[in-house]
Every structure is written in C-alpha cells, then in structure tokens.
Amino acid sequence: MTSPTSPASPTSPAARTALDLTADLPVPALEDLYRDLHSHPELSLAEHRTAARLAETLRESGYETTEGVGGTGVVGVLRNGDGPAVLLRADMDALPVPEETALPYASTVPGVMHACGHDLHVTWLAGAAQALAAGRDTWNGTLLLVGQPAEETGEGARAMLADGLYERFPRPDALLAQHAAPGPAGLFPHIPGLIMSASTDVDLVVHGRGGHGSRPETTVDPVVTAAYIVTRLQTVVSREIAARDSAVLTVGVIEAGTRHNIIPATARIALNLRTQSTDVRDRMLASIRRIAQGECLAAGCPRDPEIEVGATFPVTVNDATLDERVASVHREVFGAGTVFDPGPAMGSEDFAHLATDQLPYAYWFVTTTPAEVWNAAEGGDDLMAKLAAVPSNHSPLFAPDLSVVAPGVRTLVSGALAVLSPA
C-alpha cells in the first residue's frame, strides 16, 4: 500500500470544481447523520428509518425524491440541463452482528450492527447530494441518486430494477459507487477491470434415518455423512481448481439434531463460493454435487441429498476507461499516492446488477481504519499482516474513523464531475 502524497494544484476542471464545492461541507452535521444511522441499523429490506433520513436530505437539497422503490429504496433526481446522466449509489442495510465497538454511538438494536460501512455510504451520498445541488451552476446533466436496500442479501439492486428503476427515472450513462474498507484512513484503491468476485450460496440437506443413540445400527447417521462431505469439500479448491484461478469455498453452517442421545434424520450444510469466472463457479458446483451424492451413496442414505443454489452476486468488473477517468480526478484531489491498484478482492457486491445492458460503471474503495488502530496493529511493514490484524467489514469491531466523512463525500462529488458536462 503506497503512502499518501500531498496533492499538487489540480489542473482539470472536475478536480478544481470538486474542491470548490466541498470546501465548506457541513462536516459536523454529516458526522451527526453518520452517528445517528450507526446507532439505528436496519436489516435488509427493513431500512425504513434509514431510507426516510436519506429521502429527507435529498428533498432538502432540491432533488425530486421517491421512496419505496423496490421495497425500501430511495431515488433522487436532479435535472440540470443537457448532459450525461450519472447514477450515484449507496447501499443502506446493516447486518445481524452484535456490536462490540463500545462506541458512544454504538447500535441501539440488539444483535444488529452497521458492520460493513453502509451507514457511511448513506452519509457520503447525502453530503455529495448537497454539494452537487448547491454547485449546479458548475455542471450540466442529470444526477440519479440511489439509496439501495438489501445489498447484503443480494436482493436490493434487482428489486429496484424490477420496480421500474430505469422506466420511472432517467437511465444513466455512467454508474458510480464506493465502499468503506480496512486500511489506513484516506486511501482510495481503484482497480480497472475485475475488482470484486462473484458469490454463490449453496444449501445442502443430507437425509439419513433417525433413531436412538444406543442403537446406531438401526440408523443412517446424517451427521457423520455431513462431516465427510465437509472434509471432502476442502479438496475442491486445493485439488480441483487450477492455481491460476482464485476461488474460496466456505462452510458457513453445519447443523443437525436436537438432543444428545438422538441420531437425527437430517443434517444441513450451508456453503458460500467466491469465484472470478463463470467456468470456475460451474466446476465448483459440479464438484459439490458429486461429493455430496457420493458420500450419501457410500453411507447408504435412503435418498439423494437436496442441493439448492441460493443467493448469487455477479462479478464486479469496472469499465477501465471510466474508472481511470475517475481515478485520475481522485489523484488530483487527494494526491497521487492515495490512489493505487491492490488487485481484485474476493468480496462480492450486487451493484453490477444495476448496470443493465452493459452500462459502464466505476466502483472503488475508501480505506477507513483509524490511524491509532492501524499504527497499533501487529505486522510491522507487512501490509497483509496488518490488514489481517485490524477489524474488517462484517467484524463486530468494525469502526470507521470519522475523519473519512468529508473525503468520502469529496470522492463522490469529484467522480460525478468527472462525467458530468462542465457548465
């Protein structure tokens, strides 16, 4: 990870205008909004309060605002003459994670937490909406601001599309989004091309024959069979996927039984796959089916296992030209050393669903780890060791630094201005 450098005087109109429009951001008010959102997290498709807060800020900034799109989605439109239409998106949902940060503005909802930074995303979008609306005399075009529900479950983007997102509102010429990430606060990783992986959930049910724990000979134990399946699945990536292909197979759930002395009739396994190509995904699914069926046959299970493919997320592949256009402005605004290419991540997003018919999009990261946390983390100069040591997305300890509120607004504003026509 490169060290930040002080930005030189920006030369492009987009960078100069972005700095002008964000010079007087209402940072205290935005920080208050962030704290409020963090304290009141809402799970996927239940983001009613969050959506209302975002809709309120959009209306106050002069956007034609519609709520309830795709369930709890919010759309704000600002038409400002002839020019390109630019979509800025923020996801809104939280996670079923009990918070352990001990922050004074920690979650007030038991078992639910903004552990992925979506509260920051909404705050950044609200701030960008204000700045771009206030500076509408500097640009021409149309802004389409989207507060998207249910990113964590992969349902939100498709729900908004199914509810007529591009029939009821302007169809964008370019889509932009960003995500909070671990790393010393104030860096902006950009990756032209593949940036995030596909994700596929698989649910597997093993059918055995239940009975008394004292008479195992009268049963077919699905727990033992499930254990063999889980063990054998560890060889899919290590022995069936070429070393040049990145892939991850995670067993997230294995559950069965109700009492110590009862051999259950079924066992359930829940898997998650991360892949960077359709071919690798299909091969992994075929391997899972073969292994599950083979182990059930070997165990004498009375019926074949049930195998169901669940939620899926697409690969996220940036339009290289658009991403470089945005990254170039970010280098001017923040300094050349703040923008770098770390290579694709194995995390997944549903943002690409919004890019129907191959609409170009750019997606980047904003690092958010507080300086004191990053500096105290073990690992010395080893970047990967330090990244493994600090709280990451989905951790109950994930706590972005408030210092990134203003820069995250500035990235969206400068990204939008890189596409919008100057006035």
N, C-alpha and C positions, 0 to 999 in steps of 0.2 A: 504494500500500500504506500503510495507516494506521500510526501509531506506537502501540506498546503503551501502555496506561494501567494504573496500579495498580488492582487490583480493590477495589471497595468491600466492606463487610461483606456476605457473601451472605445473602439472605433466604429462598431456597427450601430446603426440606428436602433435596432432592437435592444442591444445591451445598454446603450445610453438612456433610452426611454424607460427601460425596466428599472434602472437605478433611480431615475427621477420619480417614477410612480410609486416606488416602495421606500422612498427616503423618509416619509413621515407615517409609516404604518402605525396603527393603533395597537402597538405590541401589548400593553397591559390588558386591554380588552380581549385581544386574541388569546392571551395566556389564561385569562379568566374563562373564556369559552372552552379552551382545552381542558382545564381542570374540571369544569362542570361536566363535560362529556365523559371524561375519565371516571368521574365519580358515579355516573349513571349509565353503565354499559347495558346494551341490549343485544340479545341473541339474534341470529339470522331470521329474517322475515318478521321480526318483532321490534324493529328500530323506530317505533312511533315517536318517542320523545326526541331522539336524535334527528330524525327527519324534520320534525317541527322546528327545532332550533336552526337547522340549516336553511329551511324554507324561509324562516323569519329574516335571516341575514340577507338572503338573496332578494327578497322583496324590498327590504330597506335600501338595497343598493340599486334598485331600479330594474330588476330582471322580471320578465313575465314568468311566474313560478307556478308549477303544477305539482301537486303531491299525489301520492297513491299510485304512481306508475310502476307496474309490475309488483304490486303489493304495497311496499313502503318506500319505493323510490321517489326521488325528487328531481325535477328538471327545471332549470332556469335558463331562459333565453334572453339574450341582449342583441338586438339587431342594430347595426351601426353602419349603414351604407353598403355599397358594393364591395365585395372582397370574399376571401375564403371563410368557410365555416370551420371553427375549431372546437372540438369537444374536450373538456377537462373533466376528469372523473375522480371521485373519491369514494371508496367503499366505507360502509358505516357500521358493520356488525362487530360484535365482541365475541368472546369465546367462553365456553364452560370451564373456566380455570379459576380456582380460588386465588385471590391476590395475596401476595406475601411481601409486597414492597415496603409496607409501613409508611407510605407517603401520607402527608396530611390530607391529600385529596384522593385517597385510595377508594376503590369501589365500595359503594354502599349496598350492592346487590350480592347477597351470599352466593358463592360459587360461580360468579360471572365476573369477567375482567376484560378490559381492553389490553390484551396481552400481545397484540400484533400491530398496534400503532394506528388503527383505523380512526381513533379519536383525533390523532394528529392530522391524518389525511383530510378529515372534515374541516378542521381548523384551518389548514393550509388553503383549502378550496374557498372557504368563506373569506379569508384575507385576500386571496387573489381576485375574487369576485368584486370586492370593494375597490381594490386598487385599479383594476381594469375599467370598471364602470366610471370611477372618478376621472380617469385619464382617457376617456373615449374620444377626445379631440385629437389624440395622437395616433389612432389606428382606425382602419376600416375593415368591416367584415361582420361576422356573426359569431357570438360565443354561445356554446351549448354546455352548460354546467350540469353535471350528473352526480347526484348522490345515490350511489348504488347499494341496494341491500344484499345480504346473503352471499358475499364473496367466499366466506369460509366454507360454505356448503356447495359452492359451485352452481347455485340456482339463480342468483340475482341478475346477472347480465342477460341470461336467456329469458328470464321472466319479463324484464323491461322490453326486450325485443318483441316478445310475444304480445305485449300490451301496446304495440304500435309505436315504439320509440322513434323510428325514422319515418313513420307515416304521419304522426301527430306533431312532430317537431322537425326542425331543419336537419337534413342529412349532412354529416360533417365531411369535410375534405381531409381532415387530419385529426387523429385522436392522441391525447397526451395523458399520462398518468405517472405517478411516482409512489414509492413505498419506503417507509421507515425501515432501517436495517441496523444491525450491530456494526460497530466500528467507531473510531474516534469522531465525535460530532463535527460536522462541517465538511464532509466529503461527498462527492456526487458521482458514483460509479455509473458509467454508460457502457453499453455493450451493443455494437451494431450487429444485427442478426440475432441468433438464438440467445436469449437472456434467461428464460426460465423453462423448466421441464413440464412435460405432461404428467398428470397424476390420474391414477385409476384405482378405485376401491373395489375389492372383491370380497364377497361374503360366501363362506363355505360351511355347510352343515354336514356333519358325519352322523349317519344313522346306525346305531347299534341295537342291542337288545338288553334292556334294563333288568335288574334283579337285585337280590340280596348280596351284600358284600361278603357273606360267609359262603356263598355258592357261586363263585365266579365261573365255574364250568358250565353253568346254565345260561350264561350271558355272552354277549359280544360287546366288549368294553370300548365305547367310543372315545374315552379319554386316552387310552393307550394308543389307539389308532391316530387320534389327533396329534399326539406327541410325536409319533413317527412322521406324520405329514409336516409338522413344523420343522423338525430336524432335517428332513429331506429337502424342504424348500430353501434351506440355506445354501444348497449347491446350485440353485438356478443361476444366480449372478456369478458365482465363483467358477462354475464349470460349464455353463451353457451359453453365456454371453461373452462375446469377444472383448478382450481387454481394452480395445479402442472405443468401445461403446459404453457410455455411462449409464448405469442403472442402479436402482435401490429397491429392495423388497423388504418391507417391514411387516411383521406380525404384530398388529396393534391390540388384538383381543383374542384370548382363548378362554372360553368359559363353558362349564358343564356342571351338572349336579346340584343337589340341594342339601344332602346330609352325608356325614362321614361314612355311613355303612350302606349307602345306596349306590349301586352302579347305575348311572343314568342311561337313558335311551338315546340321547343325542349329545353332541358337542359342537360348539360353534367356533369358527375361526374367522377373524376379520383381518384382511390384508390391505396394504397400500403399496402401489407400484409407482416408481418415478422413472420416467424414460424420456429420451430426447429424440425418438423416432417412432413412427407407427410400426415399423418392422420389428423393432426390439420389443415393443409392447405386445404385439401379437404373439411373438415367440414365447414371452414370459407367460402369457395367458394359457397358451397351449401346454407349457410345462406344468403349470399349476393343475390344470385338468388331468393331465396324465399321471402326475404324482398322487393326487387325491384319489383318483379312481383305482390306481394300482395298489395303494396302501389299503383302501377299503376292500378290494378284492382279496388281498393277502390275509386280511383279518377275518374274512368271512362275514362281512357286514350284510344284513338282509336286503339292502337296497343301495343303489348308487348314491354317491354324495350329491347334495344340491350345491351348485356353483352359480352364483349370480354376480354379474358385473354391475357395480353401483355407480356412484358419482364419478364423473370424469372431468378433468380440466385439460384444455388444449396446451400445446407448447406455445410459448410467447416468443415471437420472432419479430424483432424490431425491423422496420423499414430502415435500411442502412443510411439512405440519403437523408431522410427526415431526422433520424437520431443524431447524425453528425451535425446537422443544421442546429438542432437544439443544444447539443454538447458544445459546439463552438461558441454559442452565446453564453453558456454557463462558464466556459473558461474565461471569457472576457469579464463576466460579472464577479466571479469568485476567485479567479486565479488559475493558471494552467495546471498547477499541481493538485488541484482539488478534483479534477475530472480524470478518470483512468478506467481501464478495461480489466476487470478482475476475472473475466471468463464467465460462462453460463453457470447459473445456480441450479440446484436440484429442487428448489421450491417451485410452487405452482400458483397460477392465477387464472381467473376466468375473464380477465379484461379482454383477451383476444376474441372472445365471442362477440364483442361489440363491433369488431372490425369486419362487418359483413362484406361479402364481395371484394375481399382483399383491400379494404380501405387501409391506407398507410397509418402506422402508429409508432410512437416512441414511448418507451417505458424506462424509467431509471430509478436508482436508489438514492436515498438520503441517509447518511450514517448519523446515529443519534445517541451513542453511548456517552454519558457524562465524562469529562476529562479526568476527574478524580477516580472514577471506576476503571476507566481504560488504563490509566497510569499505574493503578494498584494491582491490575490483573497479572497473574503469573504468565510467563512466556518470554520475557525479555524482548528481544528484537524479532522473535519468531511470530509473524503475523497470524498464522493459522492457530498457533498455541494460544495467543491472546484472544482471538475470536472465540475459541472454544471455552475460554475461561470467563468471558463476560456474559451476562444474561442476554439471550437471543429471543427472537419472536416466538411466541407461544409459551415462554417461560413465565411462571408466576412472579418472577422478579424483574420482568422486562419493564424498564422505566426510562423512557427517552428524556434527554435533557431539554429543559425549557428554552435553552439558547437556540434550538433549531426551529423555533416557531417562525421567526422572521425569515431566515434563509429558505425555509420550505415554501413560504409564500413567494419569495423572490424567484425561486426556480420555476414555479408555475407561470408567473407573470412573464418572465423572460422567455420561457418556452412558447407561450402563446404568441408573444410579439414576434418571435422568430418566424411565425407562419402568417400572422395577420398582415394585411397590407398597411404600410405607413400612411398616415393622413397627408 
